Amino acid sequence: MSAASDHIRVFVPTSLNELLQTFKAYPDAQVYAGGTHILSTRNTPYARLPEKVLSLHQVDELRRVTRTEKYIEFGAGVTLRRILDLGPKAFPAALFEAIQTLGPLGIENLATIGGNVCVSGRLMTLVPILYLLECRLELRSASGARWVRIGRFHDTNGTTVLEPGEILTRLRISPGHWNRQAFKSFGTIYLSETDPLVFCGLAHVDNSVLADFRFAITTHRPSFIRNRALEAELVGRKVPLAKRDYEVIEAGLAAVMDEQSIPRRTIQRRRAVRLTEWFAQQLR
Ligand SMILES: Cc1cc2nc3c(=O)[nH]c(=O)nc-3n(C[C@H](O)[C@H](O)[C@H](O)COP(=O)(O)OP(=O)(O)OC[C@H]3O[C@@H](n4cnc5c(N)ncnc54)[C@H](O)[C@@H]3O)c2cc1C
C-alpha cells in the first residue's frame, strides 16, 4: 500500500514480507518506525518527511513481545510505552529505568526499541544496557536473515551495519540472574557540549561474594567504555569491596579511556569513574 503527495511517497506495508519486498524495490526509502529521531534531526524549519518513507506501523510481526525461559524477544516496532505497560517486573530493572528516563514525557508513545538501536552515528540511550544484556539483533532483507550482536551493530564511526534493503526485525536479550542493577544518564544525547553520559551496571551477589559483574558506559562518541578484564578481576571478590578493589576499578577505567583517547581531566572521565565506584558501593 502506498500514498503519494507532490514530493513525498509513503509506503505502508501490512506484512513483513510486503515490507521486505517494498524495501528491495525502493532501497533509498527511509525506514520510519516512531519517527521521533527522524523528525527531530531533519534540518527544516518544520517537521518534514523524507521523500520516500517506508512505514513499519502496520506490520504486526514487528510488534510482538515473546518471553521464554532463556530469553525475551522484542519486535523492532514495539513502542517504549508498550514495554513500560508490561511492568517493571517483566524485564531487567535497568532496562526499564533506561526506557523511563529516555527523552521528554510522551515520546514513549511513538518511539520504538528498534528505532533507538538503528540510529546511525551515535549510540542512543538504550544501547549500553541492551549490550550488557547480550542483545542479539535479527536483520532481514528480501534475500534472507542474519543475527548480529549489538556490540557489532555499529562500526567505529557509529554507522550501523545494515545493508541496503535490510531491516532490524527482532531484538533478543538474555534476562540473566542480576540482583544488583543500575542505570544513570546525564546530559542531552544530541548535544556533545552537555557531556552526555550513560552508565549501566549489572551484578550478581551471592553470599557476600561478587559472582558476576559487568558495566558499560557510553558518551556522545560511538563506542562503549567497558573493561572485561577488570570485570573478570573483580568477580569472586568479597563484598563490600575493599579499598584496593577501588584502585583496580580506577586503573582499569583509566586504561580503557586512555585507549579510546578520552581526554584526561574531563567531566565525562570523572563521571565514569565516580559512577562505577558508586555502583561498586551498592554491592553488599
Ligand atoms: C525531544 C527529543 C528528545 C530525545 N531524547 C532522547 C534520549 O534522551 N535518548 C535517546 O536514546 N533518544 C532520544 N530521542 C530520540 C528518539 O526518540 C529515540 O531514540 C527513539 O527510540 C527512536 O525510535 P523511533 O521509533 O522514533 O525511531 P525513528 O525516528 O523512526 O528511526 C530512527 C532511525 O532508525 C531507522 N530505523 C527505525 N527502525 C528501524 C528498523 N526496524 N530497521 C532499520 N532501520 C530502522 C530509521 O530509518 C532512522 O534512521 C529524543 C527525541 C526527541 C524528539
The ligand as an ORCA input file, in Angstrom:
! r2SCAN-3c Opt
* xyz 0 1
  C      12.999     15.873     22.102
  C      13.637     14.514     21.881
  C      14.485     14.006     22.866
  C      15.072     12.747     22.691
  N      15.874     12.269     23.666
  C      16.433     11.035     23.524
  C      17.249     10.491     24.545
  O      17.488     11.073     25.598
  N      17.790      9.261     24.323
  C      17.577      8.558     23.192
  O      18.074      7.454     23.059
  N      16.804      9.055     22.214
  C      16.226     10.272     22.345
  N      15.441     10.780     21.340
  C      15.382     10.074     20.044
  C      14.287      9.061     19.843
  O      13.080      9.478     20.434
  C      14.603      7.655     20.354
  O      15.923      7.289     20.043
  C      13.617      6.623     19.788
  O      13.752      5.384     20.474
  C      13.776      6.389     18.305
  O      12.760      5.489     17.927
  P      11.795      5.784     16.700
  O      10.912      4.593     16.571
  O      11.094      7.086     16.852
  O      12.872      5.844     15.524
  P      12.770      6.574     14.122
  O      12.926      8.039     14.286
  O      11.573      6.097     13.350
  O      14.056      5.943     13.400
  C      15.360      6.177     13.882
  C      16.362      5.642     12.847
  O      16.336      4.228     12.776
  C      15.910      3.751     11.495
  N      15.025      2.625     11.787
  C      13.992      2.634     12.663
  N      13.503      1.390     12.813
  C      14.244      0.581     12.010
  C      14.214     -0.819     11.736
  N      13.344     -1.638     12.338
  N      15.117     -1.307     10.855
  C      16.019     -0.484     10.243
  N      16.091      0.842     10.473
  C      15.207      1.361     11.348
  C      15.261      4.937     10.826
  O      15.355      4.881      9.414
  C      16.057      6.093     11.411
  O      17.281      6.221     10.749
  C      14.819     12.009     21.503
  C      13.948     12.536     20.530
  C      13.363     13.763     20.714
  C      12.419     14.288     19.669
*
